[in-house]
């Protein structure tokens, strides 16, 4: 067993910056994937909201080949090539290395309401709720747009969802409520305690039958900057 020495956090962390790993930087030998932006001007599950969606397909991946699919909440924040996550660059590098199966990335922004002519985010109403509405929105409104362009596996184990903070709540809740549609979850710094009524998962995990899900739960220092 390897022992890692304790390293205390600095008192002042305002200058702390994390280094990007190699998968987060464009590789000269890897061609960038194809990104298409879509807009949903209104929603059946969230009436009055509009939102943007981006679909990512790795270079050289034929649209007709049956693919896994990965949904990302807070879509542009995860896709932005100059941002903190750079999801498209990571997917391009992983696909080129053969580290992931053929996969379509679906980056979904939270809905926007227009109140008195001003845009208002519907993010917390969508992401913190403990019900099947957000999962059903993805499966019944967003996924058909993806399937109209790409062959997508019907197998839930080939469908994942990722999010952070309230988006992490939404990722786990989507899979919990609709395991028929999502079988893989990544949740970063999920803010489960702020869900209405509090975090339901300790009770549910202890007292309900096992669901066929694989969940990566990440928690770390420095959430919210």
NORBEL-V964289 format. One record per pair of residues at least 12 apart in sequence whose ideal C-beta (glycine too) atoms are under 6 Angstrom apart, sorted by the first residue. I is the first residue (numbers start at 1). J is the second residue. D is the distance in Angstrom with one decimal. If there is no record, write none. Layout:
BEGIN
i=[I;I]
j=[J;J]
d=[D;D]
END
This chain:
BEGIN
i=[23;23;24;24;26;27;30;30;30;31;32;33;33;33;33;33;34;35;35;36;37;38;38;39;45;45;45;46;48;49;49;49;50;51;51;52;53;54;54;54;55;56;56;56;57;58;58;61;63;64;65;66;66;67;67;67;67;67;68;68;68;68;69;69;69;70;70;70;71;71;71;72;72;72;73;73;73;74;75;75;75;76;78;79;91;104;106;110;110;110;124;127;127;127;127;128;128;128;130;130;130;132;132;134;134;135;135;135;139;156;157;159;160;161;161;161;162;164;164;165;165;166;168;168;168;169;169;169;171;171;172;172;175;179;183;184;185;186;187;188;189;189]
j=[90;93;86;90;89;93;92;93;96;59;92;56;57;58;59;92;57;54;56;55;54;53;145;52;133;136;137;111;113;111;113;122;112;109;111;109;108;75;79;107;106;88;91;105;104;92;95;102;150;151;102;151;153;102;103;104;150;152;101;103;153;158;104;152;159;103;105;160;106;138;161;87;107;162;163;167;170;167;107;108;109;109;107;107;105;150;146;122;123;126;166;166;167;169;170;166;169;195;173;195;200;177;178;170;174;174;177;178;181;183;183;182;184;174;182;185;186;188;189;189;191;191;187;188;190;190;192;195;185;187;185;187;213;211;213;214;215;216;217;218;219;223]
d=[4.9;4.5;5.0;5.8;5.7;5.7;5.4;5.7;4.4;3.8;5.8;5.3;5.5;4.5;5.3;5.0;4.7;5.6;5.3;4.8;5.3;4.5;5.9;5.6;5.2;6.0;4.0;5.0;5.6;3.0;5.7;5.2;5.5;4.8;4.8;4.8;5.2;5.8;5.4;4.3;5.9;5.0;6.0;3.6;5.8;5.7;3.7;5.4;5.0;5.6;5.5;4.5;5.3;4.5;5.7;5.0;6.0;5.9;5.1;4.4;5.9;4.2;5.0;5.1;5.3;5.9;5.4;4.6;4.8;5.9;4.4;6.0;4.7;5.1;3.5;3.5;5.3;4.8;3.3;4.6;4.5;5.9;5.7;4.4;5.3;5.1;5.7;5.9;3.8;5.7;5.8;3.9;5.6;5.6;3.9;5.3;5.5;5.0;5.9;5.8;5.6;3.8;5.9;5.4;5.7;3.8;5.0;3.9;4.5;3.7;4.1;5.2;3.4;5.3;5.1;5.9;4.1;3.7;5.5;5.5;4.9;5.5;3.5;5.5;3.2;5.4;5.8;5.8;5.2;5.0;5.5;5.2;5.3;5.0;6.0;5.4;4.3;4.8;5.4;4.7;6.0;4.1]
END
